[in-house]
Amino acid sequence: MMKVKGTEGLEWLRTIGVAIILAVFFRTFFFSSYIVDGESMMPTLENGNLLIINKIVDEIDDLTRFDVIVFHATPEDDFVKRIIGLPGDKVEYKNDVLYINNKAVKEPYLEKYKMGLNGENLTGDFTLKGISNGMSEVVPKDHIFVLGDNRKDSYDSRYFGFVPIENVVGKVNLRYWPIDEIDTDFNIIM
């Protein structure tokens, strides 16, 4: 079979065009790239880390406790934080220990920070009732409670309240920069 000269270049252009369309489609609907700006998630994530976010999160069943997520905090800003409380959870801190539904829960991702505190608490005591001005003892339906891992320097649900599920952009699936700190394991399984 003979090819007409010039059609090979057209085939290459068509292939490249389809690849670009597919890349834009996947980036728009499934994955996105983010740059960490700030220190609220240290030591887990640091300022300047580059992340890939899985955007296939459209209901509470897609989220689990301790997922690291990105959400719309304001119309202009997205935040990255860790899910601590799911709908219906009672969340409180006493003596630097997290209690979820009255059970103490370990947070191994905080050990690096706690070691350098010389007996000082990383996270101050609180209850949901106390930080919500008596409005709620549990995380409301269709909302989550989030904290930054750098508890002493994190603007999180202790200050701005519960995050509506509809504001969640996605889960952090990959830190790909710096290259020597590539990681995919941000979650803690209970």
Disulfide bonds with the S-S distance in Angstrom:
none
